[in-house]
Amino acid sequence: HVLCMSNEEMAAVFEDWNRGVLASYLIEITAKILARKDDVTGAGYLVDYILDKTGSKGTGRWAVQESAEQNVASPTIAASLDSRYISSQKDERTVASKVLKGPAAPQKVNKKEMLGCLGKALYASKICSYAQGFNLVKDTSDAMSWDINLSECARIWKGGCIIRAKLLGKIQSAYSANPDLPNLMVDPTFSAILVECAESWRKIVITSMN
């Protein structure tokens, strides 16, 4: 609500992101979903008719449980799972919204600047999420003596799955150069990206809290 953007404007932003470093399956379909007109009522956009309540198949829970079993920190993955659970509690959220009030008016921000910051914050967050996932695979592989090739995992996932992303190309290169890399975030390429994105990342967090 801070940027007060229409569905068309948001779809255009995601389309633009999908032409750059953020290109991925999820960014691509988000752009398409936001732009999709409702073909049942003929009025407005499809996304505005979808109930903001999601279910769960268990894969996120299993990932977080396994992270705990392997003593691997996965805060981004855990936070996304918590958000899914909160989303499922639609009735509770509806009641809470009537008594827990936020700011009365949107913040005044520079839209162009904020969108630039948002793109960098999203990129940094995606790197952290992938780093946590690959660390879980690595540590479990080490514990079970599976000898999983992480560079090959990244290559395979580039071919098509829900986590398909341009970012996987850099991940493949990182693990190819150093199969014993302790964490993607300390790889020279990724650490440089995170440092570059840090200020924008902080601005988004501060704006969200305000």
PyMOL commands that set and color helices and strands:
alter all, ss='L'
color gray80, all
select helices_A, chain A and resi 7-17+25-35+46-49+59-69+75-88+90-97+111-144+150-158+167-177+184-186+188-209
alter helices_A, ss='H'
color red, helices_A
deselect
rebuild
show_as cartoon
